Amino acid sequence: MIKKLGIPKEVKKDEGRVSLIPQHITQFTGLADIFVETEAGLGSGFADKDYEAAGAKIVSTAQELYEASEIICKVKEPQTEEFEMLNSTHVIFGYLHLASNLSLTKTLLDKKLTGIATEMIMDGKEYPLLIPMSKIAGNLAVQKGMQFLEYSSQGKGILLASISGEKNSKVTVVGCGEVGRSSIHKSIQIGASVTAIDLNEDILEDLKNKYGENITTLLSGTDEAKSAIRSADLIIGAVLLPGRKPPIVITEEDINHMEKGTVVVDVAIDQGGCVEGVNSNTHSEPFEIRNGVIISAIANLPGAVPRTSSVELSKNLQKYVDNLLVENWFEEYKNDKNLSPSLQIHNGLLLSEEVADSLSLTLSKLI
């Protein structure tokens, strides 16, 4: 049976990404009728005519798209204005980040639809759909941090880059997964003095072996780590516990000990944030100032560069969309150890232990 695949225009504030680009939907011809909401790809540089040439049908409204489609292939989680269009026939396929969003989780449960969190799809020990966005976010965290350190943003008025060969700026990265490693690499490239903090000694050893004297590595929770957080010019919070809320690693007390104009970028905000008391920001209003410290927590950071992000996302997403277009797709997602962590909601049941623990909800199991 031919599936019906819908690609909506993202409505999250300042989000220009699209889940699939035209060149990657041609492979679904014959497997699915593809519906694309008008201007869905515009923010990423792809016109309606490009999708039509690839075999898609353009629909004029989100309502029309949701009514025509079974599989809704999104980038970000459904927004409040999309809730009323959801129904029990839908499979929502996108970055859901449910562990920090009780309202969304309850809505998806009430709708009795199927929710697949693409950030939880695995390939062995890796998360292939999280990695490309994490690398982009890690680079952007440094890029944004440099901007917010400028005088016009009420920052310290310093340049992270080394001008005379001396390292006059300090960057501390807390959490050394994909985001953290990308931030570390970018910061070292521009000539900052970089400190990496993590709980995993093996990760820290790998970083030290790679960057040598260009990096200081510290175990999380030590006095030295706390000092490195409080004394840096730019602090990047990049802690990840897959599928769960991250721990608070930058406290209010830490912020109160920072110099005015210091910048903190919380990249973990998608899952709830790792900075105490953090509020979610947007690209239009990218930070708040607390006790003179600039704190930025933009939940869709890769959305700042939608062309780059959409191409990388679509390239990695297409094979998993392909899995949804076969008749026995649900059994595959239920039983495959790489896919099953992403099957988080189905027919009113919460199937994710991580989300259930984070939101204090009842965990269910499929028989």
Summary of the structure (lengths in Angstrom):
residues: 367
radius of gyration: 21.2
end to end distance: 25.3
largest distance: 65.5
contacts: 1284
relative contact order: 0.15
helix: 41%
strand: 20%
